[in-house]
Amino acid sequence: MKDSSRKQGAASPCAECKILRRRCAADRVFAPYFPADDPHKFASVHKVFGASNVNKMLQ
């Protein structure tokens, strides 16, 4: 059974948004570095450095 509230063809959230359960926007800083198909990579970096510190490094 399909959920009719989701848009057809909507892009999946980036790994950051999946792990932190946030709504994903196209202009996220993490999106180019942590694609949706590899959330384990973001989880590892988040565990060691924290999302806030990584965000500061990437900006």
N, C-alpha and C positions, 0 to 999 in steps of 0.2 A: 504494500500500500504506500503510495507516494504522499509526501507532505506537500500540500498545495500552497503553503505559505512561503516556501523557498522559491526563489527565482530560477527559472530554467537557465542552465549554462553559467550559473554564478561560479566565480573562481573560489577554490577552497582557500581557507585562511592560511597565512604563513605559519611556520612552526612556532613562532613566538605567541601568536594569538591562540593556537591550539593548546599550548602548554599552559599559558596564563589565563585562558578562557576569556579572551577579549574579542571585541568586534574588530575585524581586520579591515583596514583602509588601504587603498592602493599606494599611498605615500608613506608607508611605514618604513622606518630606518632599517629594521631587521629583515624585511622581505627579500632583498637581493642576496643576502648572505645566508639566510636560513629558509629555504623553500619548504613548501608544505609536504613534500614527499620524504623529507628527512627530519622529523621532529626530534630524533634522538640527539642530533648534533647540537641543537639549541639547548636541549635539556642538560647536556653535559657542560656546556659553556655557562649556562645559568647557574648550575650547581656550584661551579668553581668561583666565578667572578660576580654573579648577580646580574640581573637584567639592567639595572640602573647604571652600573659601572660599564657594562659593555656598550650601552647606549651612549654614554659619554665618550668612550673611545672611538666609536664609529662616526660621531658627528664632527 
